[in-house]
Amino acid sequence: MNNLATVYLHLDFNLSYDDLEVIREYLENIASRYSSIIYRQEINIRVELRDGSVKAWILIAGSIYMAIGQYGSFRSGVDQIIEDAKSVKKYTADTLLKDGVDEKRIIEVKRKSCLPDQIRRLFLRIDRFERRIADMPPEKRVREANLIARAAARISDELDYQEDLDQLLSCLDDRFKPSRERLELKHRMTIRKEEDFTDMVAFPYAGNELMTDPVQGLKTKSINGRFLLKSAPSALLRSK
């Protein structure tokens, strides 16, 4: 899946492995609660944690085309997705505070660059090239066009949905599009990846609903035998 947003979170806690697992579920719940609304699709969320003080990377993945929704063109939609990622960062920080985490414990919350940022930089680079092309020496013109084409090819390789790739290509001049052979290889790899993903992955719960008993340290609300995470884990409510 395409990485729509990445939020880096650093909290001043030294926690046990069990605490980290609870916090992982809590952060996944925060991201799922908000992202499924603003990105208008079933999104994939992964939280990576590091030992010591809590360092978490909240990765939100899905279709760029679906996330754009009613934003208009692909290009303007990419800009809005980047703004949406900023709002995910703000929502994460606000929710931690609302749920009772001491502000002094929050060392850093920031948005990290991801695929939509790469696409926007590509578009801006093309704009600069087109504005300056008349004044460029021929050799510099060819070199810059080749560099742009390589950047476009790298981004194309990272796009996991055919509709996202089609939208990107529709915005590119033929000079910057990947070769037909590269696109055909990409298409075959995408089909294989989707088949492998479908065969390998089972979804035990949807969105922020856990199909298990609530983890110790969490307040929960039961709905039809499932549990929704309702507050910060007790491990994050400790004072200094």
FIVO-613627 format. One line per 10 residues: number of its first residue (from 0); for each residue x negated, y, z negated of N, C-alpha, C. Coordinates in pm, 1 decimal, padded with zeros to 6 digits. Layout:
residues N
NUM	X/Y/Z/X/Y/Z/X/Y/Z | ...
END
This chain:
residues 240
0	-00083.4/-00120.2/00000.0/00000.0/00000.0/00000.0/-00086.6/00124.8/00000.0 | -00033.2/00233.0/00054.2/-00107.3/00358.4/00058.4/-00104.9/00426.3/-00078.4 | -00218.7/00477.2/-00119.3/-00228.0/00544.4/-00248.9/-00171.2/00686.2/-00235.2 | -00053.5/00709.1/-00295.5/00013.0/00839.0/-00286.7/-00037.3/00936.4/-00391.7 | -00075.6/00885.7/-00507.0/-00119.5/00972.9/-00616.4/-00206.6/00893.7/-00712.5 | -00304.4/00961.6/-00768.8/-00387.1/00903.5/-00874.7/-00401.1/01005.6/-00986.5 | -00366.6/00965.8/-01107.2/-00379.3/01053.2/-01224.2/-00481.9/00992.5/-01318.1 | -00581.4/01072.0/-01353.6/-00683.6/01028.2/-01448.7/-00648.2/01082.7/-01586.8 | -00652.6/00994.4/-01685.8/-00611.8/01029.8/-01821.2/-00720.5/00985.6/-01918.6 | -00764.5/01077.7/-02004.1/-00866.4/01045.9/-02104.7/-00812.3/01085.3/-02241.1
10	-00796.5/00985.2/-02327.9/-00744.5/01007.3/-02462.5/-00849.4/00969.6/-02566.3 | -00850.9/01041.0/-02676.6/-00950.9/01020.9/-02782.2/-00902.0/00916.4/-02881.9 | -00905.4/00789.1/-02839.6/-00868.3/00678.0/-02926.8/-00965.4/00563.1/-02902.8 | -01005.5/00495.2/-03009.6/-01077.2/00369.8/-02998.7/-00980.9/00258.9/-03038.4 | -00942.6/00176.1/-02941.6/-00833.1/00083.0/-02963.7/-00875.1/-00060.8/-02937.9 | -00798.7/-00151.7/-02994.0/-00820.8/-00294.5/-02972.0/-00768.1/-00333.8/-02834.1 | -00801.4/-00455.9/-02793.0/-00753.0/-00505.1/-02664.0/-00600.1/-00510.0/-02662.0 | -00539.5/-00556.0/-02772.3/-00393.4/-00563.9/-02777.0/-00330.2/-00426.0/-02763.3 | -00391.2/-00326.2/-02829.1/-00340.5/-00189.9/-02817.3/-00349.0/-00140.8/-02673.5 | -00459.3/-00172.0/-02606.1/-00477.4/-00127.6/-02468.2/-00371.3/-00186.7/-02376.4
20	-00334.3/-00312.3/-02400.5/-00231.4/-00374.3/-02317.3/-00096.8/-00306.7/-02337.6 | -00067.0/-00270.8/-02462.0/00058.4/-00199.4/-02489.8/00057.5/-00063.8/-02420.5 | -00055.4/00005.6/-02427.6/-00066.8/00138.3/-02367.0/-00057.0/00129.4/-02215.3 | -00113.6/00022.9/-02157.7/-00102.1/00004.5/-02013.3/00045.7/-00000.5/-01971.3 | 00124.4/-00079.0/-02044.8/00267.3/-00090.3/-02013.8/00339.1/00043.1/-02034.4 | 00300.9/00114.0/-02138.0/00361.5/00244.2/-02165.8/00333.2/00342.5/-02052.0 | 00209.1/00349.1/-02005.9/00173.4/00441.4/-01898.5/00237.9/00401.0/-01766.5 | 00246.3/00271.9/-01741.5/00316.0/00225.5/-01621.6/00462.1/00268.9/-01624.8 | 00521.3/00262.4/-01744.0/00660.7/00303.0/-01759.7/00679.5/00451.8/-01731.2 | 00588.4/00534.0/-01782.9/00595.8/00678.5/-01757.6/00590.2/00706.1/-01608.5
30	00491.7/00646.2/-01541.7/00473.6/00671.5/-01399.3/00591.8/00620.4/-01317.5 | 00641.0/00503.2/-01352.4/00753.1/00445.5/-01278.8/00879.6/00528.5/-01293.9 | 00901.7/00576.5/-01415.5/01023.0/00652.8/-01447.5/01036.7/00775.2/-01357.8 | 00927.9/00839.3/-01327.1/00929.2/00964.7/-01251.7/00903.6/00941.8/-01103.2 | 00807.6/00857.6/-01070.9/00762.8/00842.0/-00932.2/00869.2/00781.2/-00842.6 | 00946.6/00686.8/-00895.0/01049.4/00624.6/-00812.3/01153.5/00725.9/-00766.9 | 01167.7/00834.4/-00842.4/01263.2/00940.0/-00806.0/01204.1/01031.9/-00701.1 | 01084.7/01083.7/-00725.0/01030.9/01184.9/-00632.7/00980.5/01124.1/-00501.9 | 00942.6/00994.7/-00503.4/00893.7/00933.2/-00379.6/01001.0/00855.2/-00305.4 | 01121.5/00843.8/-00364.3/01238.5/00787.3/-00297.4/01215.5/00646.9/-00240.0
40	01151.9/00560.5/-00316.2/01127.1/00424.4/-00270.9/01082.3/00341.8/-00391.5 | 01076.2/00211.4/-00374.3/01018.2/00125.3/-00476.7/00866.8/00138.7/-00465.8 | 00807.8/00200.8/-00565.0/00664.7/00225.9/-00559.8/00589.2/00121.0/-00640.9 | 00461.5/00105.1/-00606.4/00374.6/00011.6/-00676.6/00283.9/00091.0/-00768.7 | 00283.0/00054.8/-00896.5/00204.1/00129.8/-00994.7/00105.0/00037.1/-01062.1 | -00018.6/00079.8/-01069.4/-00121.4/00003.7/-01139.6/-00194.6/00097.3/-01234.2 | -00216.2/00053.1/-01355.4/-00290.5/00131.7/-01454.1/-00419.5/00056.7/-01485.7 | -00532.5/00121.9/-01462.7/-00662.2/00064.6/-01494.6/-00716.6/00133.3/-01618.7 | -00760.0/00053.2/-01716.4/-00809.9/00107.3/-01842.7/-00956.7/00072.6/-01860.9 | -01028.2/00157.9/-01931.7/-01167.4/00132.9/-01966.0/-01181.0/00122.7/-02117.4
50	-01278.7/00045.2/-02163.5/-01299.3/00026.0/-02306.5/-01346.0/00155.1/-02372.8 | -01350.2/00150.9/-02506.8/-01388.5/00269.1/-02583.4/-01270.3/00362.5/-02593.4 | -01295.4/00492.2/-02581.4/-01184.0/00585.8/-02577.2/-01100.6/00552.8/-02454.2 | -00972.0/00583.7/-02460.0/-00880.7/00541.8/-02354.0/-00904.8/00625.5/-02228.2 | -00955.8/00560.7/-02124.6/-00970.0/00623.3/-01992.9/-00883.4/00542.9/-01896.1 | -00781.5/00607.6/-01843.5/-00685.2/00537.5/-01758.9/-00675.1/00603.6/-01623.0 | -00664.5/00519.9/-01521.0/-00635.7/00566.9/-01385.5/-00498.3/00513.5/-01348.9 | -00402.7/00602.9/-01330.8/-00266.4/00563.3/-01293.4/-00257.4/00575.3/-01141.7 | -00246.4/00462.0/-01073.9/-00245.0/00457.4/-00928.0/-00103.2/00433.2/-00879.9 | -00052.8/00521.7/-00795.4/00084.2/00513.1/-00745.1/00076.9/00492.9/-00594.2
60	00130.9/00382.7/-00546.8/00117.7/00348.1/-00405.7/00253.5/00323.7/-00342.2 | 00262.0/00354.1/-00212.6/00385.4/00334.6/-00138.8/00369.5/00384.8/00003.5 | 00480.0/00405.1/00071.3/00480.5/00450.9/00209.5/00482.0/00603.8/00215.1 | 00389.8/00661.6/00290.1/00388.3/00806.3/00308.3/00513.9/00850.2/00383.1 | 00551.8/00774.6/00484.6/00670.0/00808.3/00564.6/00795.3/00812.9/00477.5 | 00810.7/00713.6/00388.8/00926.6/00712.4/00300.2/00919.0/00825.0/00198.4 | 00799.7/00854.9/00150.1/00784.6/00960.3/00050.0/00815.5/01097.2/00107.3 | 00789.6/01114.9/00237.0/00815.6/01244.9/00300.1/00964.4/01275.7/00300.7 | 01046.6/01173.5/00330.0/01191.1/01189.5/00323.0/01241.7/01307.0/00404.7 | 01297.3/01404.7/00335.8/01358.0/01521.1/00401.2/01265.1/01642.3/00407.6
70	01135.5/01620.1/00389.6/01042.9/01733.1/00387.1/01014.5/01791.6/00524.9 | 01061.1/01727.0/00630.4/01039.1/01781.2/00764.0/00933.2/01703.0/00838.2 | 00836.3/01774.3/00896.0/00733.1/01710.1/00976.2/00639.4/01627.4/00889.4 | 00565.6/01538.0/00956.3/00468.7/01456.0/00884.5/00365.3/01545.3/00817.8 | 00321.4/01647.9/00889.0/00217.5/01734.3/00834.9/00265.8/01810.5/00711.7 | 00382.6/01872.1/00720.0/00433.9/01944.9/00603.8/00468.9/01847.7/00491.1 | 00510.3/01726.1/00527.6/00541.2/01626.6/00426.9/00418.8/01582.4/00348.6 | 00304.1/01571.4/00417.4/00179.7/01535.7/00348.6/00144.9/01642.6/00245.3 | 00161.7/01768.7/00283.5/00136.7/01877.7/00187.8/00226.7/01863.8/00065.2 | 00353.1/01826.9/00087.2/00446.2/01815.5/-00024.8/00413.2/01695.5/-00112.6
80	00366.3/01586.5/-00052.9/00327.5/01469.9/-00131.9/00215.1/01506.3/-00228.0 | 00123.0/01590.6/-00181.2/00013.8/01635.2/-00268.1/00069.4/01717.0/-00384.0 | 00167.5/01802.3/-00355.8/00231.3/01878.1/-00463.4/00306.0/01785.0/-00558.3 | 00368.4/01680.6/-00503.3/00437.5/01582.1/-00587.8/00339.6/01513.4/-00682.0 | 00219.7/01483.9/-00631.1/00117.9/01419.5/-00715.4/00079.7/01510.7/-00831.3 | 00073.9/01640.0/-00806.6/00045.9/01735.8/-00913.9/00157.3/01733.0/-01018.2 | 00280.7/01717.4/-00971.6/00392.5/01713.3/-01065.9/00390.3/01583.1/-01147.2 | 00341.4/01473.0/-01087.2/00325.9/01348.1/-01163.1/00226.0/01368.6/-01275.9 | 00117.4/01436.4/-01246.6/00016.8/01466.1/-01349.1/00078.1/01547.0/-01463.0 | 00154.3/01651.4/-01428.2/00215.5/01736.0/-01530.2/00318.5/01657.3/-01610.9
90	00398.2/01575.3/-01543.3/00498.5/01496.1/-01613.9/00432.0/01399.8/-01712.2 | 00321.5/01339.6/-01671.3/00249.6/01247.0/-01759.2/00203.0/01317.7/-01885.7 | 00139.5/01434.5/-01868.3/00090.4/01509.6/-01984.4/00205.4/01555.2/-02073.5 | 00312.8/01606.6/-02013.2/00427.8/01654.4/-02090.6/00494.4/01540.4/-02168.2 | 00502.5/01422.4/-02105.3/00567.6/01308.6/-02170.2/00487.2/01259.5/-02289.9 | 00354.9/01257.9/-02276.6/00270.6/01218.6/-02389.7/00297.4/01308.1/-02510.0 | 00303.3/01439.4/-02486.1/00328.5/01533.7/-02594.6/00469.6/01515.6/-02650.5 | 00566.0/01501.0/-02562.0/00705.4/01484.1/-02606.2/00722.5/01357.4/-02688.9 | 00647.7/01253.6/-02654.6/00659.1/01126.8/-02725.4/00577.1/01121.9/-02853.9 | 00513.4/01233.8/-02888.7/00448.7/01242.0/-03019.0/00298.7/01224.2/-03022.4
100	00232.0/01218.7/-02905.5/00086.6/01207.5/-02903.7/00025.8/01343.2/-02939.8 | -00067.9/01344.2/-03032.1/-00133.2/01467.2/-03077.3/-00206.9/01531.7/-02959.4 | -00179.4/01659.5/-02933.2/-00242.5/01729.9/-02820.7/-00394.8/01725.7/-02830.5 | -00448.3/01725.5/-02953.5/-00592.9/01722.6/-02971.2/-00653.5/01591.4/-02924.3 | -00570.0/01488.4/-02916.2/-00617.5/01358.2/-02870.2/-00625.8/01349.4/-02717.2 | -00561.9/01442.9/-02648.3/-00561.0/01440.9/-02502.0/-00681.6/01520.1/-02452.9 | -00785.8/01449.4/-02415.1/-00909.3/01515.0/-02371.5/-00894.3/01570.9/-02231.1 | -00832.8/01494.5/-02142.4/-00823.3/01538.7/-02002.7/-00711.2/01464.5/-01932.0 | -00637.0/01538.7/-01849.8/-00540.2/01480.6/-01757.4/-00557.6/01554.6/-01625.1 | -00593.0/01482.2/-01520.5/-00612.1/01550.3/-01392.4/-00572.7/01460.2/-01276.3
110	-00538.0/01524.2/-01166.7/-00504.2/01452.0/-01044.2/-00631.2/01426.7/-00964.6 | -00645.1/01305.2/-00912.8/-00759.9/01270.4/-00831.3/-00720.3/01270.6/-00683.5 | -00815.5/01302.9/-00599.8/-00791.8/01303.8/-00455.5/-00760.6/01163.3/-00405.8 | -00666.3/01152.5/-00310.3/-00633.1/01022.0/-00253.8/-00597.5/01038.5/-00105.9 | -00530.1/00939.9/-00046.9/-00511.0/00935.6/00097.6/-00440.6/01058.6/00155.4 | -00332.2/01109.8/00097.4/-00272.2/01231.4/00152.8/-00369.9/01350.0/00157.5 | -00459.9/01359.4/00059.5/-00561.1/01466.3/00062.4/-00654.6/01448.7/00181.6 | -00692.1/01324.5/00210.5/-00778.5/01298.3/00325.7/-00709.5/01338.4/00455.3 | -00580.2/01308.0/00465.1/-00505.5/01343.0/00585.6/-00496.3/01494.3/00600.7 | -00470.0/01565.6/00492.4/-00462.8/01711.5/00500.3/-00597.1/01770.9/00541.3
120	-00706.9/01718.5/00485.1/-00839.1/01769.0/00523.5/-00866.3/01744.2/00672.1 | -00818.5/01630.0/00722.3/-00834.5/01602.0/00865.0/-00760.5/01705.3/00949.4 | -00637.0/01734.3/00913.6/-00559.6/01833.5/00988.6/-00625.9/01971.2/00984.1 | -00674.7/02010.2/00867.4/-00740.2/02140.7/00854.6/-00869.1/02145.3/00936.5 | -00941.2/02035.6/00940.0/-01064.6/02031.4/01019.7/-01033.7/02044.2/01168.4 | -00926.7/01979.2/01213.1/-00885.2/01991.3/01352.8/-00845.8/02135.5/01383.9 | -00773.2/02200.6/01293.5/-00734.4/02340.7/01312.7/-00857.2/02429.6/01330.1 | -00956.4/02411.3/01243.3/-01078.4/02491.6/01253.3/-01149.9/02466.1/01385.4 | -01153.7/02341.0/01425.3/-01219.4/02305.0/01550.8/-01150.7/02372.8/01668.6 | -01018.2/02367.8/01671.8/-00944.5/02427.5/01783.5/-00962.3/02579.8/01788.3
130	-00972.5/02643.3/01671.9/-00990.8/02788.6/01670.1/-01129.0/02829.8/01721.0 | -01229.0/02745.4/01698.0/-01367.1/02782.4/01728.7/-01421.2/02719.2/01855.6 | -01342.4/02633.7/01918.2/-01393.8/02554.4/02028.5/-01446.4/02638.9/02143.4 | -01382.3/02751.9/02169.0/-01424.8/02835.8/02281.0/-01563.6/02893.9/02260.4 | -01603.3/02913.1/02136.0/-01733.3/02972.9/02106.4/-01841.6/02870.1/02077.0 | -01808.0/02743.7/02082.7/-01905.5/02639.1/02049.6/-01990.0/02601.9/02171.4 | -02118.5/02578.3/02150.7/-02199.6/02519.6/02257.6/-02145.8/02380.5/02290.8 | -02159.2/02336.9/02414.2/-02102.6/02206.4/02454.7/-02145.9/02090.6/02366.5 | -02275.5/02084.2/02327.7/-02321.7/01970.8/02248.4/-02259.8/01971.5/02108.8 | -02241.5/02091.1/02051.1/-02178.9/02100.5/01919.3/-02031.2/02064.7/01928.7
140	-01969.0/02102.4/02037.6/-01827.5/02071.1/02058.2/-01806.7/01919.6/02063.6 | -01892.8/01851.5/02137.0/-01881.8/01706.0/02148.8/-01909.2/01639.0/02014.7 | -02010.7/01687.5/01943.3/-02045.7/01627.2/01815.3/-01933.2/01641.7/01713.7 | -01874.5/01761.0/01706.3/-01766.1/01783.1/01610.0/-01642.9/01701.2/01646.5 | -01612.1/01691.2/01775.0/-01497.7/01610.5/01817.9/-01518.7/01463.6/01780.6 | -01641.4/01415.0/01795.0/-01671.5/01276.0/01757.6/-01657.2/01254.0/01607.4 | -01701.9/01352.0/01528.0/-01690.4/01340.4/01383.0/-01543.8/01339.5/01339.8 | -01462.3/01421.8/01403.6/-01319.7/01423.5/01372.7/-01255.5/01289.8/01409.7 | -01293.1/01236.0/01524.8/-01238.1/01107.6/01569.0/-01274.5/00995.9/01471.1 | -01397.9/00999.6/01419.8/-01439.6/00898.1/01322.4/-01360.0/00910.9/01193.0
150	-01338.4/01034.9/01148.8/-01259.4/01056.5/01026.5/-01116.7/01006.8/01045.9 | -01058.8/01033.9/01164.2/-00923.0/00987.6/01192.8/-00916.5/00834.9/01195.2 | -01021.0/00770.9/01249.4/-01024.0/00624.3/01254.9/-01031.7/00565.3/01115.4 | -01113.3/00626.3/01027.8/-01124.4/00575.3/00890.0/-00990.7/00585.3/00817.5 | -00922.1/00697.2/00835.7/-00791.4/00713.7/00771.6/-00691.8/00613.2/00828.0 | -00694.6/00593.2/00958.8/-00604.4/00496.4/01022.4/-00624.6/00357.1/00964.0 | -00749.7/00322.1/00937.8/-00778.8/00190.4/00881.2/-00720.5/00173.9/00741.5 | -00704.0/00284.4/00668.7/-00653.9/00277.8/00530.8/-00501.9/00274.1/00523.2 | -00433.2/00309.1/00630.5/-00287.3/00313.6/00628.0/-00231.0/00172.9/00637.8 | -00151.3/00133.5/00539.0/-00100.0/-00003.2/00530.8/00037.7/-00021.4/00593.6
160	00102.6/00087.2/00633.2/00235.2/00078.3/00693.1/00229.0/00127.8/00837.0 | 00291.1/00051.4/00927.5/00286.8/00088.9/01068.6/00352.3/00224.0/01093.3 | 00462.9/00251.9/01020.3/00530.0/00381.0/01041.5/00442.0/00497.5/00998.5 | 00359.3/00477.2/00895.9/00267.0/00583.2/00854.5/00160.9/00606.2/00962.3 | 00109.5/00496.9/01018.0/00010.4/00508.5/01125.0/00070.2/00575.4/01247.6 | 00192.2/00536.7/01283.8/00257.7/00597.6/01400.2/00275.6/00747.5/01380.6 | 00313.7/00787.9/01260.4/00333.0/00930.2/01232.2/00200.6/01006.6/01241.7 | 00095.2/00948.4/01187.3/-00035.7/01013.9/01196.0/-00078.3/01029.8/01341.8 | -00067.1/00923.1/01420.2/-00110.1/00928.2/01560.1/-00030.6/01029.8/01640.3 | 00096.1/01047.4/01603.8/00179.4/01144.2/01676.5/00131.4/01287.7/01655.8
170	00053.7/01309.5/01549.1/00002.9/01443.2/01518.7/-00135.9/01467.9/01577.9 | -00195.2/01364.8/01637.6/-00333.0/01376.6/01685.8/-00338.3/01387.5/01837.2 | -00427.4/01472.1/01885.2/-00458.6/01478.2/02026.4/-00529.4/01348.3/02065.3 | -00517.6/01309.7/02192.7/-00579.4/01185.4/02239.2/-00729.7/01182.5/02213.0 | -00792.8/01299.2/02207.7/-00937.4/01304.1/02182.7/-00974.2/01245.0/02047.5 | -00881.5/01249.0/01952.8/-00912.9/01210.8/01815.0/-00851.4/01076.9/01772.7 | -00775.5/01014.2/01861.3/-00709.4/00888.6/01824.5/-00807.7/00772.3/01831.4 | -00791.6/00674.4/01742.2/-00875.1/00553.5/01750.4/-00851.8/00482.0/01883.0 | -00946.5/00400.0/01922.1/-00936.0/00325.8/02047.2/-00819.7/00227.0/02041.6 | -00769.3/00188.2/02159.1/-00660.6/00090.8/02164.9/-00701.0/-00041.1/02099.1
180	-00826.4/-00082.6/02120.7/-00873.6/-00208.0/02061.4/-00872.0/-00200.4/01909.0 | -00914.0/-00088.0/01855.1/-00915.6/-00072.2/01709.2/-00774.3/-00073.0/01653.4 | -00681.7/-00008.7/01723.7/-00543.6/-00004.3/01677.4/-00479.1/-00142.9/01683.4 | -00509.7/-00220.5/01786.3/-00454.2/-00355.5/01797.2/-00506.8/-00444.2/01684.8 | -00636.3/-00431.7/01654.4/-00692.9/-00507.5/01543.2/-00628.3/-00465.5/01411.6 | -00609.3/-00333.6/01394.4/-00545.2/-00282.2/01273.8/-00404.1/-00339.2/01260.0 | -00330.5/-00345.3/01371.0/-00193.4/-00396.2/01367.1/-00191.2/-00542.1/01324.0 | -00281.6/-00624.4/01376.0/-00286.1/-00766.1/01338.1/-00322.4/-00781.3/01191.1 | -00416.7/-00700.5/01143.4/-00457.0/-00708.3/01003.3/-00344.0/-00665.6/00911.2 | -00267.2/-00564.5/00952.6/-00155.7/-00516.2/00870.8/-00048.8/-00623.7/00856.3
190	-00017.1/-00692.2/00966.5/00083.0/-00799.6/00961.9/00036.0/-00910.2/00869.0 | -00091.9/-00947.9/00880.9/-00146.2/-01054.6/00794.7/-00143.4/-01012.5/00648.0 | -00179.7/-00885.1/00620.2/-00181.3/-00836.4/00483.1/-00041.0/-00840.5/00422.9 | 00061.2/-00799.8/00501.1/00198.1/-00800.6/00451.5/00244.5/-00943.5/00424.0 | 00206.9/-01039.1/00510.7/00244.8/-01177.6/00488.9/00178.8/-01233.3/00363.3 | 00049.5/-01204.7/00347.3/-00021.4/-01251.8/00228.8/00037.4/-01192.1/00102.2 | 00071.2/-01063.4/00107.7/00126.2/-00995.2/-00009.4/00259.5/-01057.4/-00049.0 | 00344.1/-01085.7/00050.9/00475.0/-01144.0/00023.9/00461.7/-01283.8/-00034.9 | 00364.4/-01360.7/00015.1/00346.3/-01497.5/-00033.2/00288.8/-01501.9/-00174.0 | 00202.6/-01406.6/-00207.2/00126.7/-01414.2/-00331.7/00192.3/-01346.1/-00450.2
200	00271.0/-01241.2/-00423.9/00316.9/-01156.0/-00533.3/00460.6/-01187.9/-00570.6 | 00483.7/-01207.5/-00698.0/00619.3/-01220.6/-00751.3/00642.6/-01104.6/-00846.3 | 00760.4/-01045.4/-00838.0/00790.6/-00929.9/-00921.7/00877.9/-00973.5/-01037.3 | 00821.9/-00990.3/-01157.7/00899.8/-01040.0/-01271.7/00997.4/-00938.2/-01326.9 | 00976.8/-00812.3/-01296.2/01070.0/-00710.2/-01342.7/01069.2/-00594.6/-01244.9 | 01176.9/-00517.9/-01247.3/01191.7/-00406.9/-01154.8/01170.4/-00276.1/-01227.6 | 01094.9/-00187.0/-01162.4/01075.9/-00053.5/-01218.4/01016.4/-00058.9/-01357.3 | 01087.0/00000.9/-01453.4/01033.8/00008.4/-01589.8/01101.7/-00091.4/-01682.2 | 01160.4/-00197.9/-01624.9/01229.7/-00295.9/-01705.7/01140.2/-00417.6/-01727.7 | 01113.1/-00449.2/-01852.7/01031.0/-00564.5/-01886.5/01121.5/-00684.1/-01912.6
210	01084.2/-00801.0/-01856.4/01165.0/-00921.3/-01871.7/01119.3/-01004.5/-01991.3 | 01046.6/-00942.3/-02082.3/00993.6/-01014.1/-02198.0/01040.7/-00946.3/-02325.2 | 01006.1/-01007.0/-02437.9/01034.1/-00942.8/-02565.3/00952.6/-00815.3/-02576.0 | 01001.5/-00715.2/-02649.0/00925.8/-00591.7/-02664.2/00794.4/-00616.9/-02735.4 | 00689.9/-00548.4/-02689.2/00559.0/-00562.4/-02751.3/00558.5/-00491.3/-02885.5 | 00489.7/-00549.2/-02982.3/00484.0/-00489.4/-03115.3/00425.1/-00348.9/-03106.9 | 00487.1/-00254.1/-03176.9/00437.6/-00117.0/-03175.9/00516.8/-00026.6/-03084.8 | 00617.0/-00082.9/-03012.6/00699.0/-00003.2/-02923.5/00843.0/-00000.2/-02971.5 | 00904.3/00116.4/-02959.0/01047.5/00125.9/-02978.8/01112.2/00097.1/-02844.2 | 01216.9/00012.2/-02843.4/01277.7/-00026.1/-02717.3/01428.8/-00017.0/-02725.9
220	01489.0/-00021.1/-02608.1/01634.0/-00025.6/-02599.5/01670.6/-00144.8/-02512.0 | 01755.4/-00232.7/-02561.0/01789.3/-00354.0/-02488.4/01907.2/-00328.8/-02395.4 | 01891.6/-00375.9/-02269.8/02000.4/-00368.8/-02173.1/02006.4/-00503.3/-02101.2 | 02112.9/-00579.7/-02125.2/02130.3/-00709.4/-02061.4/02007.8/-00798.7/-02079.4 | 01956.2/-00802.6/-02199.0/01844.2/-00890.8/-02227.6/01709.8/-00835.7/-02185.8 | 01706.9/-00719.8/-02116.5/01581.7/-00659.0/-02077.9/01550.0/-00545.4/-02173.9 | 01429.2/-00494.3/-02164.0/01389.2/-00390.9/-02257.4/01326.9/-00273.4/-02182.5 | 01372.5/-00154.3/-02213.9/01316.4/-00033.1/-02157.1/01227.1/00032.8/-02260.7 | 01105.2/00069.2/-02220.5/01013.9/00135.2/-02313.0/01065.4/00276.1/-02341.7 | 01078.6/00310.4/-02468.5/01145.3/00435.5/-02504.7/01054.5/00536.4/-02573.4
230	00937.1/00497.6/-02620.6/00852.8/00592.4/-02692.1/00707.8/00550.2/-02679.6 | 00619.0/00639.2/-02726.1/00476.6/00609.0/-02722.0/00444.1/00494.5/-02817.7 | 00347.4/00409.2/-02781.8/00304.7/00304.1/-02874.3/00253.8/00365.4/-03005.5 | 00270.9/00293.1/-03114.1/00227.4/00344.7/-03243.3/00078.0/00372.9/-03245.5 | 00001.0/00299.9/-03162.7/-00144.4/00322.0/-03159.0/-00178.9/00461.3/-03111.2 | -00089.2/00524.4/-03032.5/-00115.7/00659.2/-02983.4/-00062.4/00767.2/-03075.8 | 00001.1/00726.9/-03184.6/00057.1/00824.7/-03277.3/-00030.6/00841.4/-03401.4 | -00147.3/00781.6/-03399.5/-00236.8/00793.9/-03513.5/-00298.5/00932.7/-03518.5 | -00309.7/00983.8/-03637.7/-00377.9/01113.5/-03654.7/-00525.9/01089.4/-03674.8 | -00604.0/01195.2/-03664.3/-00749.6/01183.1/-03682.9/-00782.9/01148.3/-03826.4
END
